[in-house]
Amino acid sequence: GSQRRRSMSLLEALSKKKKDLQHVTISVRDKTGAVHFESLNEDGECVEEGERQKGEGGEFFVVDTKPDAEPAKITDWLFVGSQDAAANVEALEKNNIKFIINLVPGLSPFFPDVFEYLCLPLLDLPETNILPSL
């Protein structure tokens, strides 16, 4: 019923917004410490660019070289943003955001007295499925 309609409208909204995304290349260090660069091809598939560089091991992370401190509006009730956007209390309040889902492993909520948080430590990988965690 209404849940299915809401899901379909969310999928439609996400599809429309995806078309507006800018092309970026990101630097990724995996859990072995190897570093490589990734971007999306024209079909929306994640592809590695260049040669993988060996590393020393450590935590997985993506280097954010262009901070984006504004949450992106997907629908009237859903915004998506980076940790930079999650740290921008003025933008969060301006957009009437009340609830934040934090997916960054090891990152504590920035404003626990102001917003309600759901923390799900998930890796930012194309194959990561968020649904079982909700």
C-alpha positions, 0 to 999 in steps of 0.5 A: 500500500502506502509504504510501497508508494512511498518507496517507489517515490523515494526510488524515483527521487533518488534516480532523478537526483543521481542524474544531477551528481557531479563526476568525481574521482575519490582516493580509497584506502582499503583494509589492507592499506592499498590505495586506489582511485575510483569513479563512476562510469557512464552506466553508474558502475564504480570503476578503479582508475590507475594502478593500485598502490601497496599500503601498510594496512589499517582502517578503510577510509575515503579521502575527501579532497573537496568538502561539501558542507551542505546537505543535498535535498532528495525529497521534502523529508530526506537529505543526503550529505557527507560528514561535512554536512553533518557537522554544519549545524546551521545548514541542518537547522535551516533545512529543518532536519531533526533525525540523522543516520550516521553510517561512518564507523568510529564517528560520533554524533556531532550534536547529540543534544540537538538531533536524534541519531541512528548510528550504523557503522557501515563501510562506504562500498558499492556492495554495502546494503544498508537495508538489513541494518535499518 
